[in-house]
Each structure stands twice: as structure tokens, then as C-alpha cells.
Amino acid sequence: MKGVVPSHPLTASPGMDQPDPTAPPLPVPTGAGISIPRQQVDYLLLAVLVRIQHLRHAEARTLLDALLALGHRTTEVLMAKAVVENELGNHAEVLAILTQLDRIDPPQFREGRKADPRVRMRSFLQARATYALHGELDAEGRAALDFYLRQGRTGQGP
């Protein structure tokens, strides 16, 4: 017959839209063993930044999930993921990511020096996510907010 597409083995059941229950299950795709060069990782992070700037957070999340699936669990990727999840309102996920960041890259404080802007951003995200989840700040959330505000007041510049 002309114009008839041969059926795929996974959709060859009587309903044609249901997979064949006797067919073996498809393997779950993972990024194990796949490596991409650092330059391409940087390009993907730049693409994430552009999408965040254009308020296309779901697309940014997709790119970040791909990087994480490929095993690129760096502080830059996790911080970007926390920012995107915060914008999407997934506050429990934000707190989980911040916990991972604290394990991977614990914040370092030095006497008399201003905190790194990334550390300040982490404290803001933690306070915001805690308040969004509980309607109030617990002791840890208050400490994070206090740190965020103190670092803003003691810093130089605008």
C-alpha cells in the first residue's frame, strides 16, 4: 500500500497508540560516560543566562537539568539551578540545592572582608525559600536574612 508507514515494534499493538506490553522496556537514558568540553558547558551556561534574562525559566531549567544529567554538578550549575527554581516558585527544591551547595562549596568568611556576592545570594535565596514555605522565618532563615542585610550595609559601592 502506498503511503502506509510500517508500524514500529513498540506501537504494533491492536490500539496502535499503546506500546506492545510484550516488548522489552526501553533503557532509561543517562549521561553516564558522556563528556562535553568545558567550552560547551560555558556556552550552555550562557544560554541559561540569556533565557533567565528573557524570563524563559522553564527553558533554562531544561538546559540545567541536561547539564546535571551529564554529571556537571559544579557550583555554577547548581547556583543557576537554585535561581531558576526560585523564580519558578519551587522553594523546597531551592533549599535542597542550597544544601548541596553548602556541602560542595562551603561558604568561607574572613574577618574584616566583605562576603562573596554568591554567598550573599545564597543567604537571600535561603531566607526567601524558607519564608515562602513556612510563612515565617525560623532561626536559620532569620540568620540568613540578617547576614544578607548586614553584608549589604557594610559593603562599598551602590
C-alpha positions as CSV (number, residue, x, y, z in Angstrom):
1,M,0.0,0.0,0.0
2,K,1.3,3.4,-1.0
3,G,1.5,5.9,1.8
4,V,1.3,3.4,4.7
5,V,4.0,3.7,7.2
6,P,5.2,0.4,8.6
7,S,4.4,0.1,12.3
8,H,7.1,0.5,14.9
9,P,7.6,-2.7,17.0
10,L,6.8,-0.8,20.2
11,T,3.5,0.5,18.8
12,A,2.4,-2.6,16.9
13,S,-0.4,-3.4,19.3
14,P,-4.0,-3.5,18.2
15,G,-4.7,0.0,19.5
16,M,-1.7,1.4,17.6
17,D,-1.3,4.1,20.2
18,Q,-0.4,1.9,23.1
19,P,3.1,0.2,23.3
20,D,3.3,-3.5,23.0
21,P,3.3,-5.0,26.5
22,T,5.5,-7.9,25.4
23,A,8.2,-5.6,24.1
24,P,11.2,-5.1,26.4
25,P,11.3,-1.8,28.3
26,L,13.4,0.9,26.9
27,P,16.6,1.8,28.8
28,V,16.5,4.9,30.9
29,P,18.7,7.5,29.3
30,T,21.5,8.7,31.5
31,G,24.5,10.9,30.8
32,A,26.9,8.4,32.3
33,G,30.0,8.2,30.2
34,I,29.2,11.3,28.1
35,S,31.6,14.1,28.4
36,I,31.3,17.5,26.8
37,P,34.2,20.1,26.6
38,R,34.3,22.9,29.1
39,Q,33.8,25.4,26.3
40,Q,30.4,23.8,25.5
41,V,29.4,23.8,29.2
42,D,30.2,27.5,29.3
43,Y,28.1,28.1,26.2
44,L,25.2,26.2,27.8
45,L,25.5,28.3,30.9
46,L,25.5,31.4,28.8
47,A,22.3,30.1,27.1
48,V,20.8,29.6,30.5
49,L,21.7,33.2,31.5
50,V,20.1,34.6,28.3
51,R,16.9,32.6,29.0
52,I,16.7,33.8,32.5
53,Q,17.1,37.4,31.3
54,H,14.2,36.9,28.9
55,L,12.1,35.3,31.7
56,R,12.1,31.9,30.0
57,H,12.8,30.0,33.2
58,A,11.4,26.6,32.1
59,E,13.8,26.5,29.2
60,A,16.7,27.5,31.4
61,R,15.7,24.7,33.8
62,T,15.7,22.2,30.9
63,L,19.3,23.2,30.0
64,L,20.4,23.0,33.6
65,D,18.8,19.6,34.0
66,A,20.7,18.4,31.0
67,L,24.0,19.6,32.4
68,L,23.2,17.9,35.7
69,A,22.3,14.7,33.9
70,L,25.6,14.8,32.1
71,G,27.3,15.0,35.5
72,H,28.3,18.6,35.6
73,R,27.4,19.2,39.2
74,T,29.5,22.4,39.6
75,T,28.8,25.3,41.9
76,E,27.9,27.5,38.8
77,V,25.4,25.0,37.6
78,L,23.8,24.4,41.0
79,M,23.6,28.1,41.7
80,A,21.9,28.8,38.4
81,K,19.5,25.9,39.1
82,A,18.7,27.5,42.5
83,V,18.0,30.8,40.9
84,V,15.8,29.3,38.3
85,E,13.9,27.1,40.8
86,N,13.4,30.2,42.9
87,E,11.9,32.1,40.0
88,L,9.6,29.2,39.2
89,G,8.4,29.0,42.9
90,N,9.9,25.6,43.7
91,H,11.1,26.7,47.1
92,A,11.6,23.2,48.6
93,E,13.9,22.5,45.6
94,V,15.8,25.7,46.2
95,L,16.5,24.7,49.8
96,A,17.7,21.2,48.7
97,I,20.0,22.8,46.1
98,L,21.4,25.2,48.7
99,T,22.1,22.2,51.0
100,Q,24.1,20.6,48.1
101,L,26.0,23.8,47.5
102,D,26.9,24.0,51.2
103,R,28.4,20.5,51.0
104,I,30.2,21.0,47.7
105,D,31.4,24.6,48.3
106,P,31.0,25.7,51.9
107,P,31.0,29.5,52.3
108,Q,34.2,30.9,53.7
109,F,34.2,34.0,55.8
110,R,37.3,36.1,56.6
111,E,37.4,38.7,59.4
112,G,37.1,42.3,58.0
113,R,36.3,41.2,54.4
114,K,33.1,41.5,52.6
115,A,31.4,38.2,51.8
116,D,31.5,36.9,48.2
117,P,28.3,38.0,46.3
118,R,27.5,34.4,45.7
119,V,27.4,33.7,49.4
120,R,25.2,36.7,49.9
121,M,22.9,35.5,47.1
122,R,22.7,32.0,48.8
123,S,21.6,33.6,52.0
124,F,18.9,35.6,50.2
125,L,17.6,32.5,48.4
126,Q,17.5,30.6,51.7
127,A,15.6,33.3,53.5
128,R,13.1,33.7,50.7
129,A,12.5,30.0,50.2
130,T,12.1,29.4,54.0
131,Y,9.6,32.2,54.2
132,A,7.7,31.0,51.2
133,L,7.4,27.5,52.5
134,H,6.5,28.3,56.2
135,G,5.0,31.8,56.1
136,E,7.6,32.9,58.7
137,L,11.3,32.7,59.2
138,D,12.8,30.1,61.5
139,A,16.0,30.7,63.3
140,E,18.1,29.6,60.3
141,G,16.0,31.7,57.9
142,R,16.3,34.8,60.2
143,A,20.1,34.3,60.4
144,A,20.3,34.1,56.6
145,L,18.3,37.2,56.2
146,D,20.3,39.1,58.8
147,F,23.5,38.0,57.1
148,Y,22.2,39.2,53.7
149,L,21.1,42.6,55.0
150,R,24.3,43.1,57.1
151,Q,26.6,42.4,54.2
152,G,24.6,44.8,52.0
153,R,25.0,47.6,54.6
154,T,28.7,47.1,55.2
155,G,29.7,46.8,51.5
156,Q,31.2,49.5,49.5
157,G,29.6,51.0,46.4
158,P,25.9,51.1,45.4
